[in-house]
Amino acid sequence: MKVRRPNLEALYKEVDNYIPAKESLQPPRIGISANRRDGLSCIAETYVQAVLNAGGAPVLIPVITDLKALTVLVSELDGLVMSGGGDINPLHEEPIPQLQDVDTLRDEYDLILLRLAANRQIPIMGICRGHQIMNVAFGGSVYQDIHSQAGQPLLKHSQTLAREYPSHTVTLEPGTNRLRAIFNGEEQILVNSFHHQAVKEVAPGFRATATAPDGINEAMEHTEKTIFGVQWHPECMYQSIEPMQKLFHAFLKKAADAKNLQYIFSDLGTK
């Protein structure tokens, strides 16, 4: 990110003289769902930078449930990134003691966004909580707490390492799937991990595409549409691990293709 002390004359001259490309050559508009904390609609800058660096124009969507307003916002998007955050409040289960802080307003907001984006047939990428709420939105289930509900010994899924560092491996499912193609056919990749909830039963119409060594789902994708999710945080590893860059570039390329944009991306991850 370019940071500079503003010189008003030079800054206004730069803005006033800028000539935007025609619509078909502009970067795809990528909505990013916001988190809600202490009365703020907020998001980590790593999401913004990952979309920006991959060639997109990031659009932060405030946490509101006004259907009219959200419909207008989503109608202008070419793709949607569902961000991470707190626990999902179970829709069809009683809460267990291990359930942590939930925000039903955030849940409703996320579910509305997903429905609107899916109805418009734009590409959707879920990250961590976004991956889980996507599964719920399409009819799957989520562990309220993997350590008390999975019924088997588990890895440490809430690492103390900094977010840009991976902490465990995941195995990419064999065969033809989006994730395996993006990671050049690799069988295993390294990921970071910050969660205690996880996808339990994959939603109808989706298939699992990555699994942790302890059996916890780490990624899934729709079998027909460009809708997929990952349990880890690739935006945090964007600068340090090249395959995570390819993940965002491939998503941005799909978003551009979906709107027949001719925006020119770098070669990274677009083949």
C-alpha positions as CSV (number, residue, x, y, z in Angstrom):
1,M,0.0,0.0,0.0
2,K,1.4,3.4,-1.0
3,V,1.6,5.7,2.0
4,R,2.6,9.3,1.6
5,R,2.2,12.7,3.3
6,P,-0.4,14.4,1.1
7,N,0.5,17.5,-0.9
8,L,-2.9,18.9,-1.7
9,E,-2.0,20.5,-5.0
10,A,-0.2,17.4,-6.3
11,L,-2.9,15.1,-4.9
12,Y,-5.8,17.0,-6.4
13,K,-3.9,17.2,-9.7
14,E,-3.4,13.5,-9.8
15,V,-7.1,12.8,-9.0
16,D,-8.4,15.4,-11.5
17,N,-6.1,14.2,-14.3
18,Y,-6.9,10.5,-13.9
19,I,-8.7,9.0,-16.8
20,P,-10.5,5.8,-15.9
21,A,-10.5,2.9,-18.3
22,K,-13.7,2.1,-20.1
23,E,-16.0,-0.2,-18.2
24,S,-14.9,-3.5,-19.8
25,L,-11.3,-2.8,-18.9
26,Q,-11.9,-1.8,-15.3
27,P,-11.0,-4.2,-12.4
28,P,-13.9,-6.4,-11.1
29,R,-15.7,-5.1,-8.1
30,I,-15.3,-7.5,-5.2
31,G,-17.5,-7.2,-2.2
32,I,-16.0,-8.1,1.2
33,S,-18.4,-8.9,4.0
34,A,-17.6,-7.0,7.2
35,N,-17.2,-8.2,10.8
36,R,-19.0,-6.5,13.6
37,R,-17.2,-5.5,16.8
38,D,-17.8,-2.8,19.4
39,G,-20.4,-1.0,17.2
40,L,-18.2,-1.0,14.2
41,S,-18.5,-2.6,10.8
42,C,-14.8,-3.5,10.3
43,I,-12.5,-5.8,8.4
44,A,-8.8,-6.7,8.6
45,E,-6.8,-4.9,5.9
46,T,-5.3,-8.2,4.7
47,Y,-8.6,-9.0,3.0
48,V,-8.6,-5.6,1.2
49,Q,-4.9,-5.9,0.2
50,A,-5.3,-9.5,-1.1
51,V,-8.2,-8.4,-3.4
52,L,-6.4,-5.2,-4.4
53,N,-3.1,-7.0,-5.1
54,A,-4.9,-9.7,-7.1
55,G,-6.3,-7.0,-9.5
56,G,-9.7,-6.3,-7.9
57,A,-11.5,-3.2,-6.6
58,P,-12.5,-4.1,-3.0
59,V,-15.9,-2.9,-1.8
60,L,-16.6,-3.2,1.9
61,I,-20.2,-4.1,2.8
62,P,-21.4,-2.7,6.1
63,V,-23.1,-5.1,8.5
64,I,-26.8,-4.3,7.9
65,T,-29.9,-6.4,7.3
66,D,-31.8,-3.9,5.2
67,L,-32.7,-6.0,2.2
68,K,-33.3,-3.0,-0.1
69,A,-29.9,-1.6,0.6
70,L,-28.0,-4.9,0.4
71,T,-29.8,-5.7,-2.9
72,V,-28.5,-2.5,-4.4
73,L,-25.0,-3.1,-3.1
74,V,-24.8,-6.7,-4.4
75,S,-26.2,-5.8,-7.8
76,E,-23.1,-3.8,-8.5
77,L,-20.6,-6.6,-7.5
78,D,-18.7,-9.0,-9.8
79,G,-17.7,-11.3,-6.9
80,L,-18.1,-11.7,-3.2
81,V,-15.6,-12.6,-0.4
82,M,-17.2,-13.9,2.8
83,S,-14.8,-13.0,5.6
84,G,-14.0,-14.6,8.9
85,G,-15.2,-13.7,12.4
86,G,-16.9,-15.1,15.5
87,D,-19.0,-18.2,16.0
88,I,-22.1,-19.0,14.1
89,N,-25.3,-19.4,16.2
90,P,-26.7,-22.9,15.5
91,L,-29.9,-22.7,13.5
92,H,-31.4,-26.1,14.2
93,E,-29.6,-27.1,17.4
94,E,-29.5,-26.1,21.0
95,P,-26.3,-24.3,22.0
96,I,-23.6,-26.3,23.8
97,P,-21.4,-24.9,26.6
98,Q,-18.4,-24.7,24.3
99,L,-20.2,-22.3,21.9
100,Q,-18.5,-18.9,22.1
101,D,-19.7,-15.4,21.4
102,V,-22.3,-15.3,18.7
103,D,-23.9,-12.4,16.8
104,T,-27.3,-13.3,15.2
105,L,-27.3,-9.9,13.3
106,R,-24.0,-10.9,11.6
107,D,-25.5,-14.3,10.9
108,E,-28.5,-12.8,9.2
109,Y,-26.4,-10.3,7.3
110,D,-24.1,-13.1,6.0
111,L,-27.0,-15.3,5.0
112,I,-28.7,-12.4,3.1
113,L,-25.5,-11.6,1.3
114,L,-25.0,-15.2,0.2
115,R,-28.5,-15.6,-1.0
116,L,-28.4,-12.4,-3.0
117,A,-25.0,-13.2,-4.5
118,A,-26.0,-16.8,-5.4
119,N,-29.2,-15.6,-7.0
120,R,-27.1,-13.2,-9.2
121,Q,-24.7,-16.1,-10.1
122,I,-21.6,-14.2,-9.2
123,P,-18.5,-16.0,-7.9
124,I,-18.3,-16.4,-4.1
125,M,-15.3,-17.2,-2.0
126,G,-15.7,-18.1,1.7
127,I,-12.9,-17.8,4.3
128,C,-12.9,-19.4,7.7
129,R,-16.3,-18.3,9.2
130,G,-17.3,-17.4,5.6
131,H,-16.6,-21.0,4.6
132,Q,-18.7,-22.3,7.4
133,I,-21.7,-19.9,7.0
134,M,-21.7,-20.7,3.2
135,N,-22.1,-24.4,4.1
136,V,-25.0,-23.5,6.4
137,A,-26.6,-21.3,3.8
138,F,-26.7,-24.1,1.3
139,G,-28.0,-26.8,3.7
140,G,-24.9,-28.2,5.3
141,S,-24.1,-28.4,9.0
142,V,-21.3,-27.0,11.3
143,Y,-19.7,-28.3,14.5
144,Q,-20.4,-25.8,17.2
145,D,-17.0,-26.9,18.7
146,I,-14.8,-29.5,17.1
147,H,-13.0,-30.5,20.2
148,S,-16.1,-31.6,22.1
149,Q,-18.1,-32.9,19.1
150,A,-15.7,-34.5,16.5
151,G,-15.3,-37.6,18.7
152,Q,-11.6,-38.1,17.9
153,P,-8.2,-36.6,18.8
154,L,-7.7,-33.3,16.9
155,L,-4.8,-31.1,15.8
156,K,-4.4,-27.6,17.4
157,H,-6.7,-25.6,15.1
158,S,-6.2,-22.3,16.9
159,Q,-2.5,-21.6,16.4
160,T,-0.5,-19.1,18.5
161,L,1.9,-18.4,15.6
162,A,1.4,-15.2,13.7
163,R,-1.3,-15.4,11.0
164,E,1.1,-15.2,8.1
165,Y,2.7,-18.5,9.1
166,P,1.2,-22.0,8.5
167,S,0.8,-24.5,11.3
168,H,-0.4,-27.7,9.7
169,T,-0.9,-29.5,6.4
170,V,-4.1,-30.2,4.5
171,T,-4.6,-32.9,1.9
172,L,-6.2,-31.8,-1.4
173,E,-8.7,-34.3,-2.7
174,P,-7.7,-36.2,-5.8
175,G,-9.5,-35.7,-9.1
176,T,-10.7,-32.6,-10.9
177,N,-11.5,-29.8,-8.5
178,R,-10.8,-26.1,-8.5
179,L,-8.4,-26.1,-5.5
180,R,-6.2,-28.9,-6.9
181,A,-5.9,-27.1,-10.2
182,I,-5.0,-23.8,-8.5
183,F,-2.3,-25.5,-6.4
184,N,-0.8,-27.1,-9.5
185,G,-1.9,-30.7,-8.6
186,E,-0.2,-30.7,-5.2
187,E,-1.4,-33.4,-2.8
188,Q,-0.6,-31.4,0.4
189,I,-0.3,-27.7,1.2
190,L,0.5,-25.8,4.4
191,V,-2.1,-23.6,5.9
192,N,-2.7,-21.5,9.0
193,S,-5.5,-22.3,11.4
194,F,-7.8,-20.1,13.6
195,H,-11.0,-21.8,14.4
196,H,-12.9,-24.1,16.8
197,Q,-16.0,-24.5,14.6
198,A,-15.9,-26.3,11.3
199,V,-17.9,-27.8,8.5
200,K,-19.5,-31.0,9.6
201,E,-21.7,-32.3,6.7
202,V,-20.9,-30.7,3.4
203,A,-24.0,-29.0,1.8
204,P,-25.8,-30.7,-1.0
205,G,-24.4,-29.7,-4.4
206,F,-20.9,-29.2,-2.9
207,R,-17.9,-31.5,-2.6
208,A,-15.1,-31.5,-0.1
209,T,-11.8,-30.5,-1.7
210,A,-9.3,-30.4,1.3
211,T,-9.1,-32.2,4.6
212,A,-6.8,-31.8,7.7
213,P,-4.9,-34.9,8.9
214,D,-7.5,-35.3,11.7
215,G,-10.4,-35.5,9.3
216,I,-11.7,-31.9,9.7
217,N,-13.0,-30.3,6.5
218,E,-10.7,-27.6,5.2
219,A,-12.3,-26.7,1.9
220,M,-15.2,-27.3,-0.4
221,E,-16.6,-26.2,-3.7
222,H,-19.9,-26.2,-5.6
223,T,-19.9,-28.8,-8.3
224,E,-21.3,-26.5,-11.0
225,K,-21.0,-22.8,-9.8
226,T,-18.0,-20.7,-8.9
227,I,-18.7,-20.9,-5.2
228,F,-16.0,-22.3,-2.9
229,G,-14.7,-21.9,0.6
230,V,-11.5,-22.6,2.6
231,Q,-11.2,-23.0,6.4
232,W,-7.8,-21.2,6.6
233,H,-7.0,-17.6,6.1
234,P,-5.2,-17.2,2.7
235,E,-5.4,-13.4,2.8
236,C,-3.0,-13.5,5.8
237,M,-0.5,-15.6,3.9
238,Y,-0.9,-13.7,0.6
239,Q,2.5,-11.9,0.8
240,S,4.6,-14.8,2.0
241,I,3.2,-17.9,0.2
242,E,2.8,-17.7,-3.6
243,P,0.0,-20.4,-3.9
244,M,-2.3,-18.2,-1.7
245,Q,-1.8,-15.4,-4.3
246,K,-2.9,-17.8,-7.0
247,L,-6.1,-18.6,-5.0
248,F,-7.1,-14.9,-5.1
249,H,-6.0,-14.4,-8.7
250,A,-8.0,-17.3,-9.9
251,F,-11.1,-16.0,-8.0
252,L,-10.7,-12.5,-9.5
253,K,-10.2,-14.0,-13.0
254,K,-13.5,-15.9,-12.6
255,A,-15.2,-12.7,-11.4
256,A,-14.0,-10.8,-14.4
257,D,-15.0,-13.6,-16.8
258,A,-18.5,-13.8,-15.3
259,K,-19.1,-10.2,-16.3
260,N,-17.1,-10.5,-19.6
261,L,-14.6,-8.0,-18.3
262,Q,-11.4,-7.7,-20.4
263,Y,-9.4,-6.5,-17.4
264,I,-5.7,-7.5,-17.9
265,F,-4.4,-9.5,-14.9
266,S,-0.8,-10.5,-14.3
267,D,0.0,-14.1,-15.3
268,L,0.0,-15.3,-11.7
269,G,-2.8,-17.7,-11.1
270,T,-4.9,-16.9,-14.2
271,K,-4.0,-19.8,-16.5
